[in-house]
Amino acid sequence: MSFTSRRTFLKATGAAAVVASAGAHSLSAAPLNKPIGLQLYSVRELLPKDFDGTLRKVREAGYTEVEAAGYFGKTAGEFRQAMDRAGLRCVSTHHPLDKLKAQLDELTDYGHALGLEYMICSSSVRRDPALKGPLDLDDWHWVAGEFNKIGEKVKAAGMTFGYHNHTPEFGREGGVLFYDELLRLTDPKLMVFEMDCGWVFAAGQNPLDYLNKSPERFPLLHVKDMVKGANGGYHSTVLGRGLINYRPILRAATGLKHYFIEQEEFDMDPIEALRLDADYMRKLEL
């Protein structure tokens, strides 16, 4: 999802309170020997209309793990019970940085009750909220420091904190690439990175450059394919129908623990497209 739309969506869906109980299913997918995961932003328009029914369709489409993008006003107990009924396991969630800073205790309590392994920051903000425009190098240095603080608290709550990229992280100032600074200034003991391979590609970078250098820092991936539109911008599409070759990327992802397919735009029924995405990953030969 785009930087702005993800942040707006996560603010709108919000988080609720506490309490939960367990349960998970596991289905290995060749060739990664990892469960096939879905970022639930992919079904953001379906969940509010039929939460339980949409989760059931996600499971039927071939997914066993999910990453949340908002909690849709449900308590942790309600959210987890819905996952259990559908045969899904929610292992990760997304929150924007401003919400993490304002509600970290509430969100970690919720995440712990939900049984999350990871809490991921989905978008960053400027150090001075009165300033407009994209983050500059000083902002990203401040963000790195905030990430270390948040990572320490999330770790104390029994989960792992991480950061998900879009394209602004690959801007430069004075020859310095912002994403490289995030990697340099954040403590690997306190946080990880969730590489969105589609947005790395759209930013003109190569996921392999990062995975080959430090694969252990990327235990999570977003797997999405991209095509270029008539306006020159990139749009997501069904896996295997776009421009990204995932074979070398997945071979290089030797630190991978979970991956989440994310498709943001559809030219067919969304559930059918997500079934095709899952089939692609299941059949992909590395």
FIVODREN-585488 format. One record per residue (C-alpha): x, y, z; residue number from 1; chain; residue in three letters. Coordinates in pm, 1 decimal. Each point is the difference from the previous one (the first is absolute). Layout:
X_Y_Z_NUM_A_ALA .
...
***
This chain:
0.0_0.0_0.0_1_A_MET .
110.0_354.3_-49.7_2_A_SER .
169.8_189.0_283.6_3_A_PHE .
-295.1_236.6_49.5_4_A_THR .
-283.4_-248.7_-44.5_5_A_SER .
146.5_-250.8_245.0_6_A_ARG .
41.6_263.5_271.4_7_A_ARG .
-354.0_133.2_-56.1_8_A_THR .
-151.0_-348.9_-2.0_9_A_PHE .
169.9_-110.7_320.9_10_A_LEU .
-110.5_314.1_181.3_11_A_LYS .
-358.1_-51.6_-116.6_12_A_ALA .
-28.1_-365.9_99.3_13_A_THR .
152.0_51.5_346.6_14_A_GLY .
80.5_-244.4_279.0_15_A_ALA .
-219.9_-120.0_285.4_16_A_ALA .
73.7_-155.1_339.7_17_A_ALA .
114.7_-332.2_144.4_18_A_VAL .
-51.2_-378.2_68.8_19_A_VAL .
42.5_-308.4_-223.1_20_A_ALA .
45.2_-374.2_-39.9_21_A_SER .
214.4_-210.7_-228.4_22_A_ALA .
4.4_-222.1_-305.8_23_A_GLY .
182.6_-19.0_-333.4_24_A_ALA .
31.1_-212.4_-308.4_25_A_HIS .
305.5_-48.8_-214.1_26_A_SER .
22.8_-85.0_-367.4_27_A_LEU .
339.3_-12.5_-162.4_28_A_SER .
38.5_142.1_-347.2_29_A_ALA .
262.2_-118.6_-241.8_30_A_ALA .
266.2_107.7_-64.5_31_A_PRO .
48.8_220.4_307.2_32_A_LEU .
-135.5_-249.4_252.1_33_A_ASN .
-179.4_296.7_158.0_34_A_LYS .
-371.8_57.4_53.6_35_A_PRO .
-156.3_223.4_-263.7_36_A_ILE .
-82.4_332.7_164.3_37_A_GLY .
-223.9_289.8_-101.1_38_A_LEU .
13.0_366.1_99.2_39_A_GLN .
-365.1_70.2_79.3_40_A_LEU .
14.8_344.4_-159.6_41_A_TYR .
-60.4_-203.1_-315.8_42_A_SER .
-359.6_-62.1_117.0_43_A_VAL .
-53.4_335.5_173.8_44_A_ARG .
-321.7_66.3_-192.7_45_A_GLU .
-146.6_-344.6_71.1_46_A_LEU .
70.1_-34.2_372.8_47_A_LEU .
-234.6_277.2_120.4_48_A_PRO .
-288.5_-155.9_-197.9_49_A_LYS .
51.5_-359.3_117.8_50_A_ASP .
291.5_-44.4_237.1_51_A_PHE .
-38.8_-371.3_76.1_52_A_ASP .
-105.3_-91.4_-352.0_53_A_GLY .
294.8_181.8_-154.4_54_A_THR .
246.5_-171.7_232.8_55_A_LEU .
-152.7_-334.6_-91.9_56_A_ARG .
43.9_79.8_-371.0_57_A_LYS .
363.1_99.7_63.1_58_A_VAL .
60.3_-341.0_156.7_59_A_ARG .
-176.9_-175.6_-287.3_60_A_GLU .
217.9_193.2_-247.4_61_A_ALA .
307.9_-170.9_144.9_62_A_GLY .
122.2_219.9_286.7_63_A_TYR .
71.3_-110.3_355.7_64_A_THR .
179.5_305.8_141.6_65_A_GLU .
-97.9_365.0_-12.9_66_A_VAL .
134.3_339.9_90.1_67_A_GLU .
-256.9_245.7_134.0_68_A_ALA .
-53.9_353.1_-129.4_69_A_ALA .
-237.2_141.0_258.9_70_A_GLY .
-224.2_-183.1_244.8_71_A_TYR .
-341.6_120.4_-122.9_72_A_PHE .
-117.2_99.6_346.3_73_A_GLY .
30.4_-350.8_140.6_74_A_LYS .
149.6_-96.6_333.6_75_A_THR .
304.7_-224.4_-6.5_76_A_ALA .
-219.9_-287.5_115.3_77_A_GLY .
-249.8_56.5_-279.9_78_A_GLU .
273.0_39.7_-260.2_79_A_PHE .
184.9_-312.8_108.5_80_A_ARG .
-316.5_-208.6_22.3_81_A_GLN .
-88.1_104.1_-356.4_82_A_ALA .
344.9_-113.3_-112.9_83_A_MET .
-41.1_-333.0_178.0_84_A_ASP .
-341.8_-59.2_-157.4_85_A_ARG .
147.0_63.5_-345.5_86_A_ALA .
304.1_-221.8_59.4_87_A_GLY .
238.2_294.6_-27.8_88_A_LEU .
287.0_117.5_215.0_89_A_ARG .
70.5_371.5_35.1_90_A_CYS .
376.0_28.4_48.7_91_A_VAL .
58.5_368.9_-69.0_92_A_SER .
-172.6_337.5_-11.7_93_A_THR .
55.7_349.3_-142.9_94_A_HIS .
-22.8_336.1_177.2_95_A_HIS .
123.8_346.3_-109.5_96_A_PRO .
274.1_162.0_207.1_97_A_LEU .
-216.2_277.9_143.5_98_A_ASP .
-246.4_-257.1_133.0_99_A_LYS .
277.9_-214.2_144.9_100_A_LEU .
139.9_300.6_183.3_101_A_LYS .
-340.1_105.1_134.3_102_A_ALA .
-144.6_-342.0_89.8_103_A_GLN .
292.7_-238.7_36.7_104_A_LEU .
-108.6_-155.3_330.9_105_A_ASP .
-352.7_-62.8_-126.4_106_A_GLU .
125.3_-142.7_-329.0_107_A_LEU .
256.0_-230.7_161.3_108_A_THR .
-263.0_-127.7_244.7_109_A_ASP .
-233.6_-66.8_-291.8_110_A_TYR .
274.8_-165.6_-202.8_111_A_GLY .
106.0_-220.5_290.2_112_A_HIS .
-359.4_-110.2_56.7_113_A_ALA .
-37.0_-69.7_-371.4_114_A_LEU .
310.2_-219.5_4.6_115_A_GLY .
202.2_206.2_-245.3_116_A_LEU .
364.9_-70.1_-74.6_117_A_GLU .
61.0_336.5_-167.6_118_A_TYR .
-119.1_357.7_24.5_119_A_MET .
92.9_194.8_-311.4_120_A_ILE .
17.1_374.4_-57.5_121_A_CYS .
-167.3_61.5_-333.4_122_A_SER .
87.1_365.9_-57.8_123_A_SER .
210.7_277.6_152.2_124_A_SER .
-66.4_362.5_86.4_125_A_VAL .
203.7_318.2_19.2_126_A_ARG .
159.1_87.7_332.9_127_A_ARG .
-187.6_330.2_-3.5_128_A_ASP .
-363.6_-73.2_-97.9_129_A_PRO .
-44.4_364.9_-96.5_130_A_ALA .
241.0_-48.7_-290.6_131_A_LEU .
-143.1_-107.7_-334.1_132_A_LYS .
159.6_-199.8_-276.2_133_A_GLY .
210.8_-317.0_-2.3_134_A_PRO .
236.3_-97.1_279.7_135_A_LEU .
353.8_135.7_-26.5_136_A_ASP .
319.6_-161.5_125.5_137_A_LEU .
-33.9_148.6_348.4_138_A_ASP .
-352.0_-140.1_19.1_139_A_ASP .
118.7_-348.2_-91.6_140_A_TRP .
277.4_19.5_261.4_141_A_HIS .
-264.8_87.7_259.4_142_A_TRP .
-222.9_-284.1_-127.3_143_A_VAL .
285.0_-248.8_46.4_144_A_ALA .
35.6_108.9_362.2_145_A_GLY .
-375.4_-35.7_56.3_146_A_GLU .
11.0_-346.8_-152.3_147_A_PHE .
264.7_-110.3_247.8_148_A_ASN .
-211.4_127.4_291.0_149_A_LYS .
-315.7_-167.1_-128.5_150_A_ILE .
189.3_-319.4_-81.2_151_A_GLY .
123.5_-27.4_357.1_152_A_GLU .
-353.2_28.3_138.4_153_A_LYS .
-148.5_-241.6_-253.4_154_A_VAL .
274.4_-249.5_78.9_155_A_LYS .
-77.9_28.4_370.8_156_A_ALA .
-361.8_-85.2_-85.3_157_A_ALA .
113.2_-325.0_-164.4_158_A_GLY .
-21.7_104.3_-365.0_159_A_MET .
236.4_131.5_-267.8_160_A_THR .
-26.6_348.8_-145.1_161_A_PHE .
64.3_68.1_-366.8_162_A_GLY .
-33.7_253.7_-279.1_163_A_TYR .
-175.4_-31.9_-335.0_164_A_HIS .
119.5_216.4_-288.9_165_A_ASN .
-177.4_180.9_-278.3_166_A_HIS .
194.3_224.4_-241.5_167_A_THR .
87.0_314.9_204.8_168_A_PRO .
266.4_-197.1_188.3_169_A_GLU .
202.6_-18.1_-320.1_170_A_PHE .
35.9_372.1_-42.1_171_A_GLY .
341.2_162.6_38.3_172_A_ARG .
146.5_308.4_158.3_173_A_GLU .
362.6_95.4_-46.2_174_A_GLY .
62.1_-334.0_-168.1_175_A_GLY .
-133.0_-188.9_304.0_176_A_VAL .
-279.8_-251.0_-61.0_177_A_LEU .
-253.2_15.6_282.8_178_A_PHE .
-66.0_-374.6_18.6_179_A_TYR .
370.2_-68.9_41.0_180_A_ASP .
2.5_238.0_296.4_181_A_GLU .
-290.2_-183.4_159.7_182_A_LEU .
190.0_-325.3_-29.9_183_A_LEU .
317.6_158.1_136.5_184_A_ARG .
-154.9_180.3_296.5_185_A_LEU .
-250.3_-257.3_125.4_186_A_THR .
102.9_-275.1_240.9_187_A_ASP .
-41.8_-351.9_-148.9_188_A_PRO .
-65.4_-126.0_353.1_189_A_LYS .
-302.4_228.2_28.0_190_A_LEU .
-160.7_-4.7_-344.3_191_A_MET .
-19.2_-163.1_-339.9_192_A_VAL .
-108.5_110.3_-346.2_193_A_PHE .
-292.1_-120.1_-207.0_194_A_GLU .
102.6_58.4_-358.9_195_A_MET .
-282.0_81.8_-236.8_196_A_ASP .
167.5_-127.0_-314.1_197_A_CYS .
-254.5_167.4_-226.2_198_A_GLY .
65.3_347.7_135.3_199_A_TRP .
377.0_-54.3_4.6_200_A_VAL .
-27.5_-79.5_-371.4_201_A_PHE .
-227.2_298.1_-65.3_202_A_ALA .
255.7_224.3_172.4_203_A_ALA .
262.5_-107.7_-253.3_204_A_GLY .
189.6_-225.1_240.9_205_A_GLN .
74.9_-372.2_-2.7_206_A_ASN .
-111.9_-213.3_297.4_207_A_PRO .
298.9_-225.6_-64.1_208_A_LEU .
242.9_275.9_95.0_209_A_ASP .
-136.5_-6.4_354.3_210_A_TYR .
-72.4_-370.4_32.6_211_A_LEU .
345.9_-99.8_-120.4_212_A_ASN .
166.4_240.0_242.1_213_A_LYS .
-194.9_-68.5_319.6_214_A_SER .
-273.6_-262.0_-44.3_215_A_PRO .
-36.2_-43.0_376.5_216_A_GLU .
-149.4_347.8_31.6_217_A_ARG .
-292.5_-94.4_-225.0_218_A_PHE .
-197.3_-283.3_161.9_219_A_PRO .
-318.7_133.7_-158.2_220_A_LEU .
-83.3_78.4_-362.1_221_A_LEU .
-294.7_148.6_-182.3_222_A_HIS .
-35.0_-183.1_-328.7_223_A_VAL .
-179.5_203.5_-264.6_224_A_LYS .
39.1_33.5_-374.9_225_A_ASP .
1.8_336.2_-175.6_226_A_MET .
-87.0_132.7_-344.7_227_A_VAL .
52.8_349.5_-135.2_228_A_LYS .
-315.2_194.1_-80.6_229_A_GLY .
-64.6_247.6_-277.0_230_A_ALA .
90.9_285.1_234.4_231_A_ASN .
343.6_-153.6_64.4_232_A_GLY .
-84.5_-103.9_355.0_233_A_GLY .
6.6_-355.3_128.4_234_A_TYR .
-305.6_-205.6_92.5_235_A_HIS .
-30.2_-341.2_160.5_236_A_SER .
-126.5_-297.0_-198.2_237_A_THR .
-37.0_-376.1_28.3_238_A_VAL .
330.0_-168.7_76.8_239_A_LEU .
177.7_-117.6_-313.2_240_A_GLY .
-172.6_254.9_-223.3_241_A_ARG .
227.6_292.6_81.3_242_A_GLY .
363.7_99.6_-19.1_243_A_LEU .
154.0_-154.5_311.3_244_A_ILE .
192.2_-327.5_-11.9_245_A_ASN .
-43.4_-152.3_344.7_246_A_TYR .
222.5_-302.4_-49.4_247_A_ARG .
333.2_172.8_76.9_248_A_PRO .
-162.9_213.0_270.5_249_A_ILE .
-133.0_-299.7_188.6_250_A_LEU .
323.6_-192.0_-45.5_251_A_ARG .
188.0_289.6_160.0_252_A_ALA .
-249.0_35.0_288.8_253_A_ALA .
183.3_-249.3_219.2_254_A_THR .
-118.5_167.6_319.9_255_A_GLY .
-366.5_-22.6_-99.9_256_A_LEU .
-249.5_-108.0_267.4_257_A_LYS .
-332.3_121.2_-143.2_258_A_HIS .
-116.0_156.9_-323.9_259_A_TYR .
-325.7_173.8_-79.5_260_A_PHE .
-149.3_36.6_-344.7_261_A_ILE .
-151.9_342.9_-50.3_262_A_GLU .
-204.0_105.3_-300.8_263_A_GLN .
-141.6_349.9_23.1_264_A_GLU .
-186.7_35.9_-330.0_265_A_GLU .
-214.1_-245.7_-192.2_266_A_PHE .
-137.2_-37.8_-352.3_267_A_ASP .
-196.4_-312.8_98.9_268_A_MET .
-176.5_-136.4_307.4_269_A_ASP .
245.4_64.9_288.2_270_A_PRO .
-33.0_-346.2_154.6_271_A_ILE .
62.0_-164.8_-337.5_272_A_GLU .
307.6_218.2_-50.9_273_A_ALA .
129.4_-92.4_345.7_274_A_LEU .
-56.3_-367.6_-78.1_275_A_ARG .
213.8_43.2_-312.9_276_A_LEU .
265.9_173.1_212.4_277_A_ASP .
7.5_-290.7_245.3_278_A_ALA .
15.4_-251.1_-285.0_279_A_ASP .
294.2_188.7_-149.0_280_A_TYR .
196.4_-23.6_323.5_281_A_MET .
-89.5_-363.7_50.5_282_A_ARG .
122.3_-94.7_-347.6_283_A_LYS .
301.7_229.9_-22.4_284_A_LEU .
319.6_-193.9_-59.1_285_A_GLU .
314.2_156.5_139.4_286_A_LEU .
***
